[in-house]
Amino acid sequence: MVGGEGKLFLFVGNHPCLDFVNTQMIVKGEPTDLLETVDDLFSWLVQARLLAGSQSDVVRAELNHKEARSLLEQAKMLRASLRGAAERIAARQPVSDSTVAIINQVLSRRPGYPQLVRTKQGFERRFYSQASTKDTLLLPLAEAASDLLCLADLAQIKKCGNAACILYFYDTTKNHRRSWCSMRLCGNRIKVAAYFQRKKHRSKR
């Protein structure tokens, strides 16, 4: 778990959009949504390093109650779409058109223009946004999702091997044999259960 401001969140997905999906998890056998309030959303974005703490304070001050509620709803809609994509990819099924549409909808919120900028090293192109921060708050997540779908090895997007767990991760291990969201959370628990099951079976012989 990673701290910061507010609630603590789990970062085991090896990718921002999978960590965002993992804000829904099973706690003591019950489905649990860690994004209960818009403050939780801001805390997650800061802890995920997709938003600076100073920016978080500015944007929160800009939002009225209705805008805050709408932002949380939009975030959960995006999360549901990303979860659906992770589920389908892990099951070796194609990502749905509706998921692509929702990602593109968020990406379209960045009006702006590229500009050529002279630097000490020569030239580089920079993008200048014309949108307010509150309108583009979810953009880093949509961009992370598009990068994942375009650039990642989708065969390495996996669901935790514990059937009772709903967390996903991007397997970056050398041999691509990672099975658990976390050894501490699920791996050791399953191994211990399997050990006692084998021991029980041998004792019956």
PyMOL commands that set and color helices and strands:
alter all, ss='L'
color gray80, all
select helices_A, chain A and resi 16-21+38-47+53-62+65-90+97-107+133-135+139-151+154-156+183-203
alter helices_A, ss='H'
color red, helices_A
select strands_A, chain A and resi 24-27+30-33+112-119+122-129+157-159+168-170
alter strands_A, ss='S'
color yellow, strands_A
deselect
rebuild
show_as cartoon
